[in-house]
């Protein structure tokens, strides 16, 4: 067997050793068969409806007993199948164009996939994947069968494919599948998130170099470095087995510090919180030892609904999370849609550059009805726990002042309705636009806290689209220009005596922990699974060492302004 090595993108940490199992997609084409009469149309409509029901039943079975992240992804597919627009598109082709159900589903699937591909942003790329998964399931249930891949017997298996959907992992024997390698994909794809939640090693973005891999080849995956070894020798396999044992030992030791406070060796307490989008995420955050929620992404509630959630629906959602937080702080970000996130029931104008367009706080201030409904729900929930309001994509003082006026308006309405809320609820802003970072001194006079969103701040500062494969190497969260902005924001927050945290990906990056501590960052909010790793670094280092690391990386005496 030919030996060779591939370099992809590590998207789920860990070492996987096993036999390759290729996942082959079946090719389906339209039959072109048209329906002859009204009776045929009636039968095809009935077959389509039966296929929808069966597909939903299958998805519900797959969801049963799955971790929250996986169940949520499959739930999105059910929402799409029940979407009136999807049904109208398919039934229109059957009833009006006299197409058979299979051809109609195939055509609508391809139409929606094409539309999502034309949109910018990772959210829409994942919608494209969801549509393909839905279409495959529907066509199978309409009798357009696909190739099945029985797992190799008596071996741990590593799935190999052009790309994978979450159901490709969920529907297979979890005791046998130990990892996957794909030609396409990235760290934030749905299937990568599933892999991390199931503890599977995964490498994506291997490119066409993955094509020579055959069924039964021995593979070794390193989900951190992105290395894939094909048919390595026994000595190399043994070396990686030892490395895997070491990783498992580290994982066990991290579980033992879950309930410890995040104190540096010289006694400085650091806040470690979680970024969440659902009550299930809240449960996972608590399991990992989170001290609260640094970012509740409210747009996920909106995305998983077929219409704008009412004030009461939002209140119940926020209330449930605050009650489960049991006194821990919960920071609720107001609706952050636009850019790479859209709502099917709230059409937004097509834009040449949506990341810089009509989104987040700009929509909220332009549509005060939406903003007031959400703020009233958050305020009502604040009576039940420790809650903060976070405003996204602020770029000027004027935006903050207008938002505060609307929040005051919401307060007055609740007083008139004799509904309880926390009158001292803190209002903060995301620092994710370079302009906001540069006027941090002015903004700090108007708000109660800062939360630095490094994902957008990095791409806007460096003029690098983080989802663009051709320039992804230029997306550098350690670029000196970005680090200076972060340091300045922290400096001004401290000077104005307001808390400052970080909720971007950098907060969960172990390589950045000491640097950020040395800058004076007080609160780190991240994906829950990263909390033990970051806590372990904090527990074994001092603030003195962190400040020395910061000085070494950025130059002596740079703790002041830009």
N, C-alpha and C positions, 0 to 999 in steps of 0.2 A: 504494500500500500504506500502511496506517495505521501511523504512528509512535507508539510509546509506550515507557515505561520501567517495569520491575518492580523490586521490592526483595525479595530472598530472603535466604538464609543462605549465605555463601561456605563451601563444604565441601572444596574442592580448589583450591589457589592456581593462578594463571595467567590469561592472557587467551586466550579462544577466539573466533574469528570464522568464521562459516559459515552454511550454510542450515539451517533447521529441518527436522527429520525427526520426525514424530509417531509415537509407538509406541502402537498401539491394542490394547487387550486384548479378546479375543473373549469374548462372554458365553455361558456354557454352563449349561444347566439339566438337571435330572434328567429322564430319559425316562419313568420310572415303569414301564418294561417289566419284568415279573417272569419268572423262569425256570420253564419248564413241567415239567421232569423232571430226573432225576439226570444224564442225559447232557448236558443244557444246563449244569448246574452244573459238571460236569467240564470242559467246554469253556471256560467263563468263568474258572475257576480257572487253567487253562492259559494263557489269554490274559493274565490278570493277571500271572502269573509271567514270561511272555515280555516283557511291557511293563516289568517291573522290570529284567530282564536288559538290555533295550535301553536303558533310561534310565541304568543304571549305565555301560554302554559309552559312551554319549554324554557323560556327565560325565567319564569317564576320558580321553576324547579331548580335551575342553575343558581338562582339567587339564594335559595334556601340554605341557611347555615353558613353562608359566605361572610368574610369580613366586610365591614362597612364600605370600604373603597370599591370592592368588586361588585357588591350588590348595587351600589349607587350607579356604576357604569352601565350595568345591565338594565337598571331601571330607566335610564335615559332612552334605551332602545324601545322599551315599552311605551314611553311617552311619545316617541316618534310614530310608532305603529298606530297609536290612538289619535295622532294629530289629524284634525279635519282636513288640512291642506294635503297631506299625504294621501288620504283616502279619496279626496276629490280628484287629485291628479290621476290616480290609478283608475277609479271608476269612470272618469271622463273618457279615458282611452278605451275602456271596455264598452261602455254604453253608446258613446257618440262615434268613436272611430272603429268600433266593431273588432277590436283586437282581443286575442285570447288573454286570459289572466296572466300567464307567464310572461308573454311579450310586454304586457302593460307594466307589470312590476319591474321588469328588466329596464324598460325605457325610462320609467320614473326614477329608479335607482341611479341610473347613469346621469340623468339630468341633474338630480340633487347633488351627486358626487362632483359633477363638473362645476356646479355653482359654488360649492364649498372650496374646491381647489382654486377658484378664481379669487377667493377672498383671502385677505392677509391674516396671518396670525395662527398660533398653535391651536387655539380652540377650534377653529374651522377645519384644520387638518385632522383633528380627532373626530369631528363630525363626519368627515369624509370616510374615515375608517368605520364609524358606526353604521353609516349607510351601506357600506359594502357588506358588513356582517348581517344587517337586517335583510338586505337583498338576497344573500346566499341562503339564509334560513327560510325566507318566504318561497324562493324558487324550489328549494328542497321539498317543502311542504305542498308545493303545487305539482310535484312529480318530476321536476327537473333535477334529478339526483346528481350528487357530486362524489368525487373520489373519497373514500374513507381511508384513513391511515391507522391501521392497527399497530400498537406499540410493539417494538421488538421484545421478544421474550427474554426473561432472565437477566436483563441489564438495566442499569440506570440510563435514562434517555435524555438527550439534549435535542430539543426541537430546532430545526433549521428551515428557514423559509424566507421568501422575499419580504414579507411582512406578516405580522400576526395580529389577531384581534383578541380581546380579553377572553371571549368564549373558547378560543383555541386552547387556552390554558385551563380554564375552569372546567371544561367538559372532559378533560383527560385525567387519568389516574394520578393524583397529586403525590402518591408515594413513589411513583416511577419517574416522573419528569423532574429533573434537577436543575434545568436551565434552558436558555434558548439563545440562538444567534440569528440575526436577520440582516438582510441586505440594506433595508431602509430603517427609518425610525429614529427616535431620540430619547433623551432622558425623561421627558415629560409626556411621552405617549401613554395612552391608557394601559397598554400591555406592560410597559415598564413599571408603572405604578402597581399593577397587579403582581408583577414579579417581586417587587420589593416587599409588598405586604405578605407574600407567601414565603419569603426567604429564599427565593430562587436567584441564582446568578444569571446575569443577562448581558449580552453585548449586542448593540445595534449599529447600524451604519457601516456594515462591513463591505458594502459595494459588490461589484461583480466578482471580486476575488473569492466570494463565498460559493460561487456556482460549481466548482469542481468537487465540492464535498458530496460524498455519496452515502446512501443508507448503510449503517453499520460501521462507518469510520469512527475511530476513537477520537474524541475531542476533549480538550481541556480549555475551560473558559475562565478568565480572570475578569470578574465583573467590575473591578476597580480600574485596572489599567486598560481594559478593552482588548486585551490580547486573546486570540483564539489559536490554539495549537492543534493541528490536524495530524493524527497518527504519530504522536510523539513516542519516543522510546520508553522502555520500562523505567529507566532511571529518572527521566523527566517527570513521568507520572507519579512516581514515588515522592519526588521533591514537592510536587504540588499537593499531594495528600498530606504531607507534613505541614505545609503552609495552611491548608484548610483546618487542620487540627488546632493550630495556633489561633486562627481567627475565631473558631468556636469557643476556645478558652477565654479569649478577650470578651466575646459576647456574653458569656456566663458571668464574668466579673462585673460587667457593666450593669447587669440586672440587679446586682447586689447593692448598687448605690442609688437605686430609684428614689428612696425616701429620704436621702440625705439632702441637707440644704446646700445650695451652690455657693460655697465659701472659698475664697482664695486661701492660700496657706498663711497669709498675714491678716485674715479675718474680714475681708471685704465681701459683702453679700451681693450677689448678682442675680437678677431676675431671669429665669428661663421659662419662657412661655411657648405656646403652640399656635400655629396658623391652622385654622379649621374652617370647614364649610357646612358641617352638619352635626347633629347630636351624636352620630356614630363616631365622627372624628373627635368629639369631645371625650368619648369613652376611651379612645386610643390614647389621647393626650394624657389623661389621668393615669392610664396604665404605664406610661413612660415617665411619670413623675413631673409633669408640667405644673408650674405654679399658677397657671391661669391661661387666658387666651390673649395673645398679643394682636391677633387679627382674625376676626370672624368675617369671612367673605360672604356678604349677604346676596351677591348676585347669583350664587348657586341656587338659592331658594327661588329666585325669579326664573332662572333657566330651566328648572325642573317643573315649572308650572305652565299650564296652557293659557293663562291670562294673568293680568297683574294681580299679585296677592293683595288682599284687602288689609286694612289696618288690623283687624282682629286676627287674621291668618298670620300676619307678621308678628304680632304680639305673642301669639302662642309659640311660634318658632323661637323667638328670642327668650321668652320666659323659660321654656324647657331647658335651654342651654345654661341660663343663669342659675336655675334651680340645681341643675346637675353640677355646676361649678362650685356650689356650696361655699359661697363667700370669697372664692378666688376671683380676681379681676377678669372682666371680659371686655375687650375692646371691639366695638362693632363698627365696621367700616360701612359708610353709606354706599348706595348703589354705584358700582363701578362697571358700567357697561359701555359699549362702543369699542373702537379699536378692534381687538381680536375676540370680543365677546358681544353677541347680539341676542335679541329676544325676537322669536318669530312673530309674536303678537304686538311688537312695538317696532315697526319698520324705521330704520335709520337711513338717512341719505347715503347713496354710494359716494365714497370719497377716494381721491387719488392717494391720500396718505392718512388712513384712518387712525394710526397711532398718534398722530399729531392733530387729530380733528375733533369732531363732536362726540365727546365721551365724558364719563365720570362726573365730576362736579359741574362741568359745563352743561350737561344734560339736566342735572338736578336743579341748577339755578334757572335754566330756561324753561323747565317744567316743574314749577313749585308745587303743583298738585301731587306729583310723584314724591317729591322730597318731603313735603309736609306729612303725607300719609306714613312714610317710613319713620320720620323723626318722632311722630306721635306714638307709634308702636314701640320704638326704642325707649322713649321716656316712660311709657307705662311699665315696660319690663324693668326699668331701673329701680322701681320700688321693691323689687324682689331679689336684688343682688347688687354687687359692686360692678358698675357698668360705665363705660366711656364711649363717646362718639368720636369717630375718626373720619375726616373729610379727605377724599382722594384727589390727586392730581391738582393740588392748589399751585397757582403760579403768581398770585398777586394778593396784596392786602385787601383789595376791594372785594375779591371773591370771599375771603374769610368774613369780612364785615357783613356782606349780604347773607351768607349762610347763617351767621349768628342772629341776624334779624328774623330770619325764617324760623330758627329754633326758638327764639323768644315768642314768636307768633304761635307756635305749636304749644309752648308752655301755657300761654294765656288761654288757649282753647281748652286744654285739659283742666285748668283751674275752673273754667266755666262749666265743664262737665263733671266737676267734683271727682276727678280721677287722680289717684296718687302717683307721684313720681319723685325722683331724687332731685331736689331743687339745686343741688351743688354738682350735678353731673358734669364731669370734665369733657371739654371739647378740644380735640387735637387735630393735627393735619399730617398727611403724608408728605414727606420731603422726597419727591421723585422726579421733579423737574429742576434742571440746573438753576433757573431763575429763582425758584423758591429757596434753594440752598444759598444763593448769593445774597438774598435779602432775609436770611434767617434772623438777623438782629431785629428787623422790623416785625416779622411774623411772630417772633417769640413774645412780643408785647401784647399780642391779641389772642393767644391760645394758651391752653393749659399744658400741652405736651406735644412733642414731636415723635413721629415714627418714620424712620428712613427706609424707603423702598428702593433697595439697590438694583433691582432688575431693570426697571425703567430708567432710574437715574444713570445707570451705567450706559445703557444703549443711547439715551439722549445726549449724554456728555461726550461719548465717543463717536456719535453719529454712525452707530453700527446696529443694524437689525439683527438681534440675537437669534432669529429663526432662519437667517439667510446662510445656507450651507457654504456659499462661496467666500464669505467673509467672517465666518464664525470664529476663526482664530484671532480676529481683531477684538472680539468681545472679551475684555480683560478687566475683571473687577479689582485687580491690583494696579491698574494704571495710575501713575502719580497724580494725574489731573483729578480723577475720581476720588482718590484717597484724600486729597487736599480739601475737596468739597465736603466729604464726610467729617473730616476733622474740624472744619469750620462750623458745621451745623452743631456738632457736639459742644464745641467751645462756646457758641452763642447760647445754646440751651442752658448750659451750666452757669453762664454769666447772668442769665435772666431767671435762674432758679426754677426751671421747669424740667420735668423728667424727659429723657430722650432714650428711645429704643430703636431697634432695627427689626424689620419684618421681611426683608428680602432674602434671597437665597444665600447671600454672603453671611447672614447671621448663623446659618447652619454649616458653614464651611470650616472644618477644623484648622485649616491653614491660616484662617483669618482671625481666629479667636483671640490670641495674645495681642495681635496688632490692635484690634478693636478695644480690648480691655485697656491697653496702654493709651488709647485715645480718650478714654473716659466713658465709653459706652456702658450704660447701667442695666440695660434690658435687652435680651436677645429673644426673638420670637421666630420659630422655625417649624418645619415639618416634625411631627411628634417623634418619629424614629431617630431623628438626629440629636434629641435632647441628651440621652445618656453619654454620647461621645463628647459633646461640648461640655457637659458637667464634669466628666472625668478630667478634661484638660484644666478646667477651672480649679478643681480640687487639688491638683498637683502642681500648681504654679502660684506665684505671688504677684501682687500688683507691681512690685519693684521690678521683677523680671519682665512683666508685660510692658512697662514704660520703657525699659531698656530695648526691648524688641521694636517698639514703635520708633524710638530714637534712631536705632540702627537702620530701619527701613526708610525713614522719612527725613533723617537729618537731625542734628542736635538743635535744641531750642526752638522747635517748631510748634509748640503747643498753643501759640496765639493765633490771631486772625490770618487770613490769606496774605 
